[in-house]
């Protein structure tokens, strides 16, 4: 999710709450008013479950004891009435549960002109690149700029990324990071050679294998996923991004789409899932899908929200600090960002203000929000997993918190609700072997 000033020519504010064994088919997904999480046995069939509950299976895992169903309005209300107090069936609203915050869009009414100063310009080649005198320079063991974009140097220095890169020379190679979001600009030069195979990509909005950002600059969610994926690659430039589209151009997303996206990521081998999205609503469905992911050894990183208060959005508020992390935003002085949601259950923070990255159309510009902080943490985990580990992978996220910087002295107004900031340099040095 993001509270997003993004500069193409001018700067305005944007805020967005954009926190199975079966394979998807190429068809526009059905719109379900409700979704249901039900218990199933190995002896159950999909048709039995659909007949029993009156819905359509969208995620099917009898080996793990559950299924997720999309429900019509009538079927959902009927099942909800029948299952009051049930420990085996839950029924929840589905449509637009994950959606835009309703504030103004950074793209609305803005021309897509290129900044005459050259700051919003066309990418000119390669992964992990910087702009220096108008020319991209590839990082190669000490030359170039850590992180790939010189405008982010202050943030990368703040979190110790130069030290992390020296200690993790594989730069995340072989690690697959699922970005469940609004899709990405698949043709952007930053992503060439960095994406998962076509069979490991999916669009749960349009129901096809092309998770391309939809809409345009007049849509509040346009470019969100592109930026998030770009931040992952700035942290871990040799990691593999698995783009999965579950949010519409306006930033809204259905619970079934998020559930299917998490399922797809796990089934297709993601080691890390980034969820720069959220909801103010409690969701047993998404909580169960995240448990399914972590049971398979997948780390799940989620942004905390941009309300500026202490009401952390789901799923970040349910993070356990061991297999899942909730991430807030700080400025370059480690002070809580004004927009960042915080609280007792906030695990860690990272710089989320004015973070530069790719923009659809082969441009780059900057955004702000907890959505930008979350992929920094996801990228840090990817750097670690790309190396030989000193520690058990099961305690990797715990180690990330144990090596984080204590920022309570500069956030006294928030007590223990804003505690830690990512220190990726110390994290990598502590957890990996040369």
Helices and strands as residue ranges (DSSP letters): E 2-3, E 15-16, E 34-39, H 46-53, E 56-61, G 62-64, E 66-71, H 73-82, E 89-93, E 129-132, E 135-138, G 150-152, H 153-159, H 161-167, E 176-181, G 189-191, G 198-200, E 202-203, H 224-235, E 240-245, H 255-267, E 272-275, H 284-295, E 299-303, G 316-318, E 324-330, E 348-351, E 355-359, E 363-367, H 370-385, G 393-395, H 396-402, E 405-406, G 408-410, G 412-417, E 420-421, H 424-431
